Amino acid sequence: MWVVEPDSRRVLIYETGRDRRELCEDELLDGGEVLPGFNTPVARLFTN
């Protein structure tokens, strides 16, 4: 599950059996095993 937090401009990633990860806007969000081939800069989620 991805939780997008616009106020802090970050994405929290929850995966079964793994520790929560946190991505800042200068990092790349990828789809992992669920959405192979998907990736986007986190900053792009916060642009108009």
WOCORZI-V46574 format. One record per residue. RES is the residue in one small letter. NEAR is the number of other C-alpha atoms within 10 Angstrom. Layout:
res: [RES:RES]
near: [NEAR:NEAR]
//
This chain:
res: [m:w:v:v:e:p:d:s:r:r:v:l:i:y:e:t:g:r:d:r:r:e:l:c:e:d:e:l:l:d:g:g:e:v:l:p:g:f:n:t:p:v:a:r:l:f:t:n]
near: [10:13:11:16:12:10:7:9:15:20:22:14:16:14:11:7:6:8:9:11:11:13:17:15:16:12:14:13:20:15:12:11:8:8:9:9:9:11:12:12:15:20:17:12:16:14:6:4]
//
